[in-house]
Amino acid sequence: MVIGLLAIAAIPTVTGVGQAVSAQQRQQQACKEQLKFMLTAMLPVEGELREAAFCVLVDGQLYLDFPDQPVPGHKFCGYYFKYPGPEQHQGLVSTISDDPPMLNWIFVDGSTRAVRFGGKKATEGHVIGPWGWSADEHFLTLQQDPASFRARKGEDGRWSVYWDPEGDGGGLPLRLRRRMMQQGVESRYVKG
């Protein structure tokens, strides 16, 4: 009888601890989503992925800034943000200038599949997410896939980033690496 009463008395404590742990995990995830990161392009070189270029925003699109083929633009500096729409996707934003400081949404053009940026109105009718990160938290994902990005060389000689989940659009396969901007912050955590 005493053991039964002790077990019943412990239920609220166990429930409270479980709720506290769950709330802490949600808070940690929210903090991780708001950490700023840069993007670099990992390209296959001699059979392995190697960091090859920074990702820059210019002319409404995401381009690759190679050391030997520079593309003047604003370096991607973004974080995850809930997209304000009925889908409630995890969106992605980036600064597009430092002075004045401005943010834009990152999205994929619904017809060309180019990774673009713009205001909310510019995102309408396009792929807006959900954006996220790979299981090891190193790579950007769109719709939970880190391996669907491609680089294509335009007529102007610049390499731009495309999303090609079907894998039939040509171009070089690449991964977009998340480079955390805060010093001393480890991006790994246990997802709840």
Phi and psi restraints in degrees (value plus and minus 20) as a CYANA .aco file:
   2 VAL   PHI     -84.4   -44.4
   2 VAL   PSI     -60.4   -20.4
   3 ILE   PHI     -84.5   -44.5
   3 ILE   PSI     -59.8   -19.8
   4 GLY   PHI     -81.8   -41.8
   4 GLY   PSI     -62.2   -22.2
   5 LEU   PHI     -86.8   -46.8
   5 LEU   PSI     -58.8   -18.8
   6 LEU   PHI     -84.0   -44.0
   6 LEU   PSI     -61.0   -21.0
   7 ALA   PHI     -83.1   -43.1
   7 ALA   PSI     -63.6   -23.6
   8 ILE   PHI     -85.1   -45.1
   8 ILE   PSI     -60.3   -20.3
   9 ALA   PHI     -87.4   -47.4
   9 ALA   PSI     -47.5    -7.5
  10 ALA   PHI    -100.3   -60.3
  10 ALA   PSI     -38.8     1.2
  11 ILE   PHI     -77.3   -37.3
  11 ILE   PSI     -69.1   -29.1
  12 PRO   PHI     -81.4   -41.4
  12 PRO   PSI     -55.2   -15.2
  13 THR   PHI     -86.2   -46.2
  13 THR   PSI     -66.5   -26.5
  14 VAL   PHI     -83.3   -43.3
  14 VAL   PSI     -63.0   -23.0
  15 THR   PHI     -82.5   -42.5
  15 THR   PSI     -64.5   -24.5
  16 GLY   PHI     -82.8   -42.8
  16 GLY   PSI     -62.2   -22.2
  17 VAL   PHI     -84.1   -44.1
  17 VAL   PSI     -63.3   -23.3
  18 GLY   PHI     -81.0   -41.0
  18 GLY   PSI     -62.0   -22.0
  19 GLN   PHI     -87.3   -47.3
  19 GLN   PSI     -58.4   -18.4
  20 ALA   PHI     -84.8   -44.8
  20 ALA   PSI     -63.5   -23.5
  21 VAL   PHI     -83.5   -43.5
  21 VAL   PSI     -63.8   -23.8
  22 SER   PHI     -81.7   -41.7
  22 SER   PSI     -63.6   -23.6
  23 ALA   PHI     -83.7   -43.7
  23 ALA   PSI     -59.6   -19.6
  24 GLN   PHI     -85.0   -45.0
  24 GLN   PSI     -60.6   -20.6
  25 GLN   PHI     -84.3   -44.3
  25 GLN   PSI     -60.6   -20.6
  26 ARG   PHI     -83.8   -43.8
  26 ARG   PSI     -60.1   -20.1
  27 GLN   PHI     -85.8   -45.8
  27 GLN   PSI     -61.8   -21.8
  28 GLN   PHI     -82.6   -42.6
  28 GLN   PSI     -61.4   -21.4
  29 GLN   PHI     -84.4   -44.4
  29 GLN   PSI     -63.0   -23.0
  30 ALA   PHI     -81.0   -41.0
  30 ALA   PSI     -60.5   -20.5
  31 CYS   PHI     -84.5   -44.5
  31 CYS   PSI     -62.1   -22.1
  32 LYS   PHI     -84.2   -44.2
  32 LYS   PSI     -56.2   -16.2
  33 GLU   PHI     -86.4   -46.4
  33 GLU   PSI     -47.1    -7.1
  34 GLN   PHI    -114.9   -74.9
  34 GLN   PSI     -17.2    22.8
  35 LEU   PHI     -96.0   -56.0
  35 LEU   PSI     113.1   153.1
  36 LYS   PHI     -95.5   -55.5
  36 LYS   PSI     126.5   166.5
  37 PHE   PHI    -165.6  -125.6
  37 PHE   PSI     136.1   176.1
  38 MET   PHI    -119.1   -79.1
  38 MET   PSI     144.0   184.0
  39 LEU   PHI    -138.2   -98.2
  39 LEU   PSI     116.1   156.1
  40 THR   PHI    -145.4  -105.4
  40 THR   PSI     137.5   177.5
  41 ALA   PHI    -119.4   -79.4
  41 ALA   PSI     107.7   147.7
  42 MET   PHI    -122.9   -82.9
  42 MET   PSI      98.9   138.9
  43 LEU   PHI    -136.3   -96.3
  43 LEU   PSI     131.5   171.5
  44 PRO   PHI     -92.2   -52.2
  44 PRO   PSI     102.6   142.6
  45 VAL   PHI    -152.3  -112.3
  45 VAL   PSI      99.6   139.6
  46 GLU   PHI      31.6    71.6
  46 GLU   PSI      24.2    64.2
  47 GLY   PHI      64.2   104.2
  47 GLY   PSI     -19.3    20.7
  48 GLU   PHI    -158.5  -118.5
  48 GLU   PSI     136.4   176.4
  49 LEU   PHI     -97.3   -57.3
  49 LEU   PSI     110.7   150.7
  50 ARG   PHI    -152.1  -112.1
  50 ARG   PSI     123.9   163.9
  51 GLU   PHI     -88.2   -48.2
  51 GLU   PSI     103.7   143.7
  52 ALA   PHI    -143.5  -103.5
  52 ALA   PSI     -45.2    -5.2
  53 ALA   PHI    -178.1  -138.1
  53 ALA   PSI     134.3   174.3
  54 PHE   PHI    -101.9   -61.9
  54 PHE   PSI     134.5   174.5
  55 CYS   PHI    -117.9   -77.9
  55 CYS   PSI     110.3   150.3
  56 VAL   PHI    -146.4  -106.4
  56 VAL   PSI     133.4   173.4
  57 LEU   PHI    -127.0   -87.0
  57 LEU   PSI     104.0   144.0
  58 VAL   PHI    -178.2  -138.2
  58 VAL   PSI     124.6   164.6
  59 ASP   PHI      33.5    73.5
  59 ASP   PSI      16.7    56.7
  60 GLY   PHI      56.1    96.1
  60 GLY   PSI      -8.9    31.1
  61 GLN   PHI    -160.8  -120.8
  61 GLN   PSI     140.9   180.9
  62 LEU   PHI    -114.3   -74.3
  62 LEU   PSI     102.0   142.0
  63 TYR   PHI    -139.9   -99.9
  63 TYR   PSI     144.4   184.4
  64 LEU   PHI    -120.8   -80.8
  64 LEU   PSI     108.4   148.4
  65 ASP   PHI    -124.9   -84.9
  65 ASP   PSI      69.2   109.2
  66 PHE   PHI     -98.6   -58.6
  66 PHE   PSI     127.5   167.5
  67 PRO   PHI     -78.2   -38.2
  67 PRO   PSI     -57.1   -17.1
  68 ASP   PHI    -113.9   -73.9
  68 ASP   PSI     -23.7    16.3
  69 GLN   PHI    -159.1  -119.1
  69 GLN   PSI      49.8    89.8
  70 PRO   PHI     -85.3   -45.3
  70 PRO   PSI     123.1   163.1
  71 VAL   PHI    -141.5  -101.5
  71 VAL   PSI      86.9   126.9
  72 PRO   PHI     -83.8   -43.8
  72 PRO   PSI     109.4   149.4
  73 GLY   PHI    -197.7  -157.7
  73 GLY   PSI    -196.5  -156.5
  74 HIS   PHI    -111.6   -71.6
  74 HIS   PSI     103.2   143.2
  75 LYS   PHI     -82.2   -42.2
  75 LYS   PSI     114.6   154.6
  76 PHE   PHI     -75.8   -35.8
  76 PHE   PSI     109.3   149.3
  77 CYS   PHI    -164.0  -124.0
  77 CYS   PSI      73.8   113.8
  78 GLY   PHI    -153.4  -113.4
  78 GLY   PSI    -198.1  -158.1
  79 TYR   PHI    -180.4  -140.4
  79 TYR   PSI     148.9   188.9
  80 TYR   PHI    -103.9   -63.9
  80 TYR   PSI     125.3   165.3
  81 PHE   PHI    -172.4  -132.4
  81 PHE   PSI     117.4   157.4
  82 LYS   PHI     -81.9   -41.9
  82 LYS   PSI     103.7   143.7
  83 TYR   PHI     -93.2   -53.2
  83 TYR   PSI     109.0   149.0
  84 PRO   PHI    -100.7   -60.7
  84 PRO   PSI      56.2    96.2
  85 GLY   PHI    -170.6  -130.6
  85 GLY   PSI     156.5   196.5
  86 PRO   PHI     -83.5   -43.5
  86 PRO   PSI     -45.6    -5.6
  87 GLU   PHI     -90.5   -50.5
  87 GLU   PSI     -48.9    -8.9
  88 GLN   PHI      35.0    75.0
  88 GLN   PSI      16.8    56.8
  89 HIS   PHI     -86.7   -46.7
  89 HIS   PSI     136.4   176.4
  90 GLN   PHI     -97.0   -57.0
  90 GLN   PSI      92.2   132.2
  91 GLY   PHI    -109.8   -69.8
  91 GLY   PSI     159.9   199.9
  92 LEU   PHI    -156.4  -116.4
  92 LEU   PSI     110.0   150.0
  93 VAL   PHI    -144.7  -104.7
  93 VAL   PSI     138.5   178.5
  94 SER   PHI    -165.5  -125.5
  94 SER   PSI     131.7   171.7
  95 THR   PHI     -87.4   -47.4
  95 THR   PSI     127.7   167.7
  96 ILE   PHI    -138.7   -98.7
  96 ILE   PSI     -29.1    10.9
  97 SER   PHI    -180.8  -140.8
  97 SER   PSI     135.3   175.3
  98 ASP   PHI    -113.5   -73.5
  98 ASP   PSI     -53.7   -13.7
  99 ASP   PHI    -158.3  -118.3
  99 ASP   PSI      81.7   121.7
 100 PRO   PHI     -98.0   -58.0
 100 PRO   PSI     132.1   172.1
 101 PRO   PHI     -88.1   -48.1
 101 PRO   PSI     107.2   147.2
 102 MET   PHI    -159.9  -119.9
 102 MET   PSI     124.3   164.3
 103 LEU   PHI    -132.3   -92.3
 103 LEU   PSI     127.7   167.7
 104 ASN   PHI    -157.0  -117.0
 104 ASN   PSI     137.8   177.8
 105 TRP   PHI     -98.6   -58.6
 105 TRP   PSI     123.9   163.9
 106 ILE   PHI    -119.8   -79.8
 106 ILE   PSI     112.6   152.6
 107 PHE   PHI    -170.9  -130.9
 107 PHE   PSI     151.4   191.4
 108 VAL   PHI    -132.0   -92.0
 108 VAL   PSI     107.2   147.2
 109 ASP   PHI     -79.8   -39.8
 109 ASP   PSI     107.0   147.0
 110 GLY   PHI     -84.8   -44.8
 110 GLY   PSI     -44.6    -4.6
 111 SER   PHI    -122.8   -82.8
 111 SER   PSI     -60.9   -20.9
 112 THR   PHI    -112.5   -72.5
 112 THR   PSI     -39.3     0.7
 113 ARG   PHI      49.5    89.5
 113 ARG   PSI      -5.8    34.2
 114 ALA   PHI     -91.8   -51.8
 114 ALA   PSI     121.8   161.8
 115 VAL   PHI    -100.3   -60.3
 115 VAL   PSI     100.1   140.1
 116 ARG   PHI    -145.5  -105.5
 116 ARG   PSI     156.9   196.9
 117 PHE   PHI    -162.1  -122.1
 117 PHE   PSI     131.8   171.8
 118 GLY   PHI     156.7   196.7
 118 GLY   PSI     159.4   199.4
 119 GLY   PHI     -89.6   -49.6
 119 GLY   PSI     152.5   192.5
 120 LYS   PHI     -76.2   -36.2
 120 LYS   PSI     -61.2   -21.2
 121 LYS   PHI     -80.0   -40.0
 121 LYS   PSI     -56.4   -16.4
 122 ALA   PHI     -87.9   -47.9
 122 ALA   PSI     -42.4    -2.4
 123 THR   PHI    -101.8   -61.8
 123 THR   PSI     -36.2     3.8
 124 GLU   PHI     -80.4   -40.4
 124 GLU   PSI     110.3   150.3
 125 GLY   PHI      63.9   103.9
 125 GLY   PSI     -12.5    27.5
 126 HIS   PHI    -139.6   -99.6
 126 HIS   PSI     158.6   198.6
 127 VAL   PHI    -104.1   -64.1
 127 VAL   PSI      94.6   134.6
 128 ILE   PHI    -127.8   -87.8
 128 ILE   PSI     -24.8    15.2
 129 GLY   PHI     134.5   174.5
 129 GLY   PSI    -186.5  -146.5
 130 PRO   PHI     -99.6   -59.6
 130 PRO   PSI     116.9   156.9
 131 TRP   PHI    -108.3   -68.3
 131 TRP   PSI     136.8   176.8
 132 GLY   PHI    -189.8  -149.8
 132 GLY   PSI    -172.9  -132.9
 133 TRP   PHI    -160.1  -120.1
 133 TRP   PSI     136.6   176.6
 134 SER   PHI     -87.6   -47.6
 134 SER   PSI     147.6   187.6
 135 ALA   PHI     -77.5   -37.5
 135 ALA   PSI     -54.9   -14.9
 136 ASP   PHI    -105.8   -65.8
 136 ASP   PSI     -19.8    20.2
 137 GLU   PHI      45.5    85.5
 137 GLU   PSI      -2.2    37.8
 138 HIS   PHI    -113.3   -73.3
 138 HIS   PSI     -46.9    -6.9
 139 PHE   PHI    -141.1  -101.1
 139 PHE   PSI     126.1   166.1
 140 LEU   PHI     -90.8   -50.8
 140 LEU   PSI     121.0   161.0
 141 THR   PHI    -144.5  -104.5
 141 THR   PSI     133.5   173.5
 142 LEU   PHI    -147.7  -107.7
 142 LEU   PSI     104.8   144.8
 143 GLN   PHI      33.4    73.4
 143 GLN   PSI      23.1    63.1
 144 GLN   PHI      46.9    86.9
 144 GLN   PSI      -1.7    38.3
 145 ASP   PHI    -142.0  -102.0
 145 ASP   PSI      96.2   136.2
 146 PRO   PHI    -106.3   -66.3
 146 PRO   PSI     -29.7    10.3
 147 ALA   PHI    -124.7   -84.7
 147 ALA   PSI      -6.0    34.0
 148 SER   PHI    -121.3   -81.3
 148 SER   PSI      -7.9    32.1
 149 PHE   PHI    -115.0   -75.0
 149 PHE   PSI     127.0   167.0
 150 ARG   PHI    -156.2  -116.2
 150 ARG   PSI     134.0   174.0
 151 ALA   PHI    -130.2   -90.2
 151 ALA   PSI     111.7   151.7
 152 ARG   PHI    -147.7  -107.7
 152 ARG   PSI     117.0   157.0
 153 LYS   PHI    -107.5   -67.5
 153 LYS   PSI     105.3   145.3
 154 GLY   PHI    -104.9   -64.9
 154 GLY   PSI     154.0   194.0
 155 GLU   PHI     -83.2   -43.2
 155 GLU   PSI     -44.6    -4.6
 156 ASP   PHI    -102.9   -62.9
 156 ASP   PSI     -19.4    20.6
 157 GLY   PHI      67.7   107.7
 157 GLY   PSI     -24.8    15.2
 158 ARG   PHI    -108.6   -68.6
 158 ARG   PSI     124.7   164.7
 159 TRP   PHI    -114.6   -74.6
 159 TRP   PSI     105.0   145.0
 160 SER   PHI    -136.4   -96.4
 160 SER   PSI     143.2   183.2
 161 VAL   PHI    -120.5   -80.5
 161 VAL   PSI     114.2   154.2
 162 TYR   PHI    -146.5  -106.5
 162 TYR   PSI     137.4   177.4
 163 TRP   PHI    -128.3   -88.3
 163 TRP   PSI     102.8   142.8
 164 ASP   PHI    -155.6  -115.6
 164 ASP   PSI      55.2    95.2
 165 PRO   PHI     -84.4   -44.4
 165 PRO   PSI     -44.1    -4.1
 166 GLU   PHI    -103.5   -63.5
 166 GLU   PSI     -38.8     1.2
 167 GLY   PHI      53.9    93.9
 167 GLY   PSI       4.1    44.1
 168 ASP   PHI    -136.9   -96.9
 168 ASP   PSI      -9.8    30.2
 169 GLY   PHI    -115.7   -75.7
 169 GLY   PSI     -17.2    22.8
 170 GLY   PHI      54.5    94.5
 170 GLY   PSI    -193.6  -153.6
 171 GLY   PHI      70.7   110.7
 171 GLY   PSI     156.5   196.5
 172 LEU   PHI    -106.9   -66.9
 172 LEU   PSI     111.2   151.2
 173 PRO   PHI     -88.6   -48.6
 173 PRO   PSI     122.8   162.8
 174 LEU   PHI    -169.3  -129.3
 174 LEU   PSI     145.0   185.0
 175 ARG   PHI    -141.9  -101.9
 175 ARG   PSI     121.9   161.9
 176 LEU   PHI    -118.4   -78.4
 176 LEU   PSI      90.8   130.8
 177 ARG   PHI    -106.9   -66.9
 177 ARG   PSI     112.6   152.6
 178 ARG   PHI    -104.8   -64.8
 178 ARG   PSI      98.9   138.9
 179 ARG   PHI    -128.9   -88.9
 179 ARG   PSI      84.2   124.2
 180 MET   PHI     -82.2   -42.2
 180 MET   PSI     121.4   161.4
 181 MET   PHI    -115.3   -75.3
 181 MET   PSI     -45.7    -5.7
 182 GLN   PHI     -98.3   -58.3
 182 GLN   PSI     110.1   150.1
 183 GLN   PHI     -91.7   -51.7
 183 GLN   PSI     119.3   159.3
 184 GLY   PHI      57.8    97.8
 184 GLY   PSI     -12.5    27.5
 185 VAL   PHI    -123.3   -83.3
 185 VAL   PSI     102.1   142.1
 186 GLU   PHI    -107.6   -67.6
 186 GLU   PSI     111.0   151.0
 187 SER   PHI    -106.4   -66.4
 187 SER   PSI     -24.8    15.2
 188 ARG   PHI    -107.3   -67.3
 188 ARG   PSI     122.6   162.6
 189 TYR   PHI    -180.7  -140.7
 189 TYR   PSI     148.4   188.4
 190 VAL   PHI    -109.3   -69.3
 190 VAL   PSI     100.0   140.0
 191 LYS   PHI     -95.5   -55.5
 191 LYS   PSI     117.1   157.1
